[in-house]
Amino acid sequence: MYRFLVRKYSSEGSKNLFQLFPKTFVHGKPQWEVDLKKLRKEYRQLQSEYHPDVLTSTINDMSSQLNKAYKTLSKPLTRSQYILSLHGIDLSQDGEAQKVMSKDPQLLMQVLDVHEQLEDISGESDLKVIEQANKQRLKDCEERLKKAHESQDWEAAATLTVELRYWSNLDNAIKEWEPGKPILLTH
């Protein structure tokens, strides 16, 4: 069985992305639950202070750090990937994601099946059916991912994060679908 080497999060050293938003993440520790309205409000407030148009110093790159942090923490997939990276699980490497997925070949078959369905549709009504089913898969996956993060089951969280990546990529393919246009799914 594939085991992850889990490294404990250390609050020492460089700031983690959660610490950049002290009002939203009061303790500055990684957490799954995010109040997106509060995060967006704090992001905008901080950008009003640190944006290059406001500061004359060219040394300060706080604005770009805030952009990266907001983009990462506001989306379930990237937030989960980031939290896992803090625990020594780097799913940005395709090899790691493949190791995780090798444990669940049924998921890959399901993704390929839905991809084939997407290639075979001829109209908007068929697309809506696939889109609705995928929205439910995304919702279910995010709920299971929440439980895995809350219980600190990093192996389950890694598997679910890879699954979420598949369904998110399918969601993007659905949004870009056009009749007769080839479907490109990234994994």
N, C-alpha and C positions, 0 to 999 in steps of 0.2 A: 504494500500500500504506500502510495506517495505521501510523504510527510513534509510539512513546511517547517522551515527553520524560522521560528518566531522570535523576533527581537523585541524586547520591551521598549515601549515609548519612553523617551527621556525628555523631561521638560527643560533640561539644561542645553546649552548650545544655541543654535540658530532657532528663530521663531518658527513655529509651525503655522500653517495658513489660518487656523482657527484663532490664533492669538492676534492676528491682524484686525479682527473685529471684536474688540473687548465688550461692547454693549450686547452683541448678539450671543457671543460665547463667553459668558462671564468668567468662567474658570479657565478658559483658553485651552481646554482639553478637547481632543477629537471626540465627536459625537455624531450619531447618525441623524437624529432629529434636528431639523433646521426650520426656524420660523423665517420663511422666504421673504415675507414683507419686511420684517425687521432687518434681515440681512441686506436687502436692497436699499432700504432707507439709510442704514449705516454706511454702506458702500458709497452711495451718492454723497453723503455728508463728508466722508473722508476724501473722496475725489475732489470735492470743492475746496479742500484744504491743500491737497498734495498734487493736483493736476499741474503739468508743466506750464500751462497758460497762467496759473496763479503764482507759482514759485519761479523766481528768476534763476535759481541755482540749477545748473545742468548736471550736478553731481547726484541729485536726488532721483532715485528710480522707484520711489514708493508708489507712484501712480501705476506703473507697470506691474508691480508686485500685487497691488490691490486688484487690478484687472485679472491677473492670473488666479488669485485666490478666490475672487467672486465667481469667475467662470468655473473653477473646480468645485467649489462648495455648493453652488446653487443647483447642480444637476446630480441626481442620484448615482448615475454610473461613475462619473469622475470623482464624486465625493467618496464612494466606496473604494475605488482604485487608490485614492490618496490615503484613506485610513489604513487600508491593507499595506500600502507601501511603508507607513510608519511602523508597521509590525513585521517588516522584513519580507513581505510578499509583493513582488514586483510583477504585476500582470501586464505591464506595458511591453514586456518582452514576449514575443509570440511563442517561444518555446515553453515558457511558464504557463501561458494560457492553454497551449496544446496538452501539456501534462495534466492540467486540471480537467480538460474536456475528455481526455482519454478514459476517464473513470465513468463517463456517461455518454456512450456512443448513441443511445436512443435520442438524446437531445439533438445531436448533430443530424441525425436522420429526420427528426421533426422539422428542424430548420430548413434542410434541403427540400423536404416535401412542401413546405409553405413557399419556399422560393420558386419551386416548380409551378405551384398554383398561381403565383404572381406572374410568372412568364406566360401562362396559358390564358389569362383573362383577356376579355375583349372589350369590356366596357366599365363605366364608372360604378354601376350597381355591383358587379363582381368585386371591384376594388374596395367598395365600402364594406362588404362582408369580411374580406381579409383584414381590412383596417380595424374593424370593430373587434375581431378575434385577437388581433395583435395588441390592441390597447388593453384588453383583459389580461393577456399574458404578461405585459409590462407591469400592470397593477399587481397581479399575483406575485410576480417575481420580486417586486419592490417590498411587498409586505413580508415575504419570507426573508428577504435580505435584512430588513429592519430587525426581525427576531434574531437572526444570526449575529448581527452587530451588537445588539443589546446583551446577548448571552456570551459575547466574545468568542464565538465559535468561528475562528478565522478560516478554518478549512472549508466549512459550509459557506461562509461569506465569499470566499474566493470562487467557489464553484458557481454560486448564484451571481456573482459579479460578471463572470464570463458569460453566463446565460443571459444576463441583462444586456451585455454588449451585443449578443446575437440579435435579440429582439429589438434593441435600439437601432441597429444597422438595418434591420428589416423595416422598421418604422421610417427611416430615412429613404429607403428604396420605394416604399409606398408613396411617400410625399413627392418623389421625383418621377413616378410612373407616368408614362405617356404611351398611347397605343403604338405598337411597332418599334418602340425604342428598347434596346437591350437593357436588361436589369443587371446592375452591378452591385453585388453584395460584398462588403469587406468583412473579414472575420477577425 
